[in-house]
Structure formats: structure tokens, C-alpha cells
Amino acid sequence: MTLDPTDTRRPTSAIALALEAVAPLRIDPANFSSASVQSIVLAAKDELDRRYGPATDPTSLKAADFTPPLGEFLVARVDDHLAGGVGLRTVAPDIAEIKRLWVRPDLRRSGIGAALMTRAVADARVFGARLVMLETGPLQPEAVALYVSQGWRRVDRLPVGEHGHPESIRFTLELDPTT
């Protein structure tokens, strides 16, 4: 979709406006062992290592965790070029976890991260989650701002799962089963 200055019908959400700026954006599940997913996972790990030091994230990512019906890894593409991705995995009955949200640096602040998170939360509902949780770090203020803007609640402790670092910033999002 392109913006037409004479068109008075405008999307009202910031996400919709941002997505128009980078259209066409596609978000699809991908096999965890695929080159696209591994590129995202390695790029995210490289960025974490640069921000926090090498090997500071001890959590392991197993392909089975990101395979339906337990989870998935979403890949975003802009004009068929890799733009970012995010993992979603079930960690307990009714609880899902977001892992490795990453967007290419040149495409950040364009709505791709928000779109990935929105899709991951919607898919978490499909997987039967009633609560979604995640961790980020103190050196990732842009991630913290995104989660807060999408209604995530900061918590001291997560209910289950692997936890990356004692200084992590933890969030949960309760899912309304009626939506």
C-alpha cells in the first residue's frame, strides 16, 4: 500500500502508518534450521555479545521449541529481503515465551519489531497461551520502550523457563481469552 496525499482514509494507528512506510512487509513462520532463521538468531546473538560481552546469554535455543505445536519462529521480509524475526515457544501449559526479537539496524523504528510482536502475541493465543513472557536487558532501552508501548507489564520474576541474566528486565502480557 502506498500513501496517496489526496486519500482522506488514513490508518489511525502508528503501527499501520509505520508499516505503510516499509511495505510490502511479510511475516511468515520459518523452519528453525533454515538459513533465514539462523541468520536472525546469529545476528541477535552478535548484537547481544556486542552490548553485554561475549557469551552473556546462557539460554539455549532448540529447534523443537520453535516447531508447531510448541512454538514457531517468525521471519519478517521487506520486498522479499530479510528484515527481522522473533521466536515464540511454549514453556509451560498456557505460558509462551518470546525469544530473540531482532530487526535489521537499517529498518529499526519502522514498525517491523512492533508488527513481529503483534503477530507473535496473536499466534501465542492460537497455541493456547494465556500468558506470554519475555526478558530483555538494561542496555536495550529501545526494546523496553516497544514492550511498554504494547502493554507489556514489567515484573520482578517470570513464572517459569530459562532466565538469561540476573539483571534482565522481565515482562509479561496476559492474554484475554475472548479476543
Sequence and secondary structure as in RCSB ss.txt:
>XXXX:A:sequence
MTLDPTDTRRPTSAIALALEAVAPLRIDPANFSSASVQSIVLAAKDELDRRYGPATDPTSLKAADFTPPLGEFLV
ARVDDHLAGGVGLRTVAPDIAEIKRLWVRPDLRRSGIGAALMTRAVADARVFGARLVMLETGPLQPEAVALYVSQ
GWRRVDRLPVGEHGHPESIRFTLELDPTT
>XXXX:A:secstr
    TT      SHHHHHHHHT SEEEEEE TTSHHHHHHHHHHHHHHHHHH TT       GGGGSTTTEEEEE
EEETTEEEEEEEEEEEETTEEEEEEEEE GGGTTSSHHHHHHHHHHHHHHHTT SEEEEEE TT HHHHHHHHHT
T EEESS SSS    TT EEEEEE  TT 
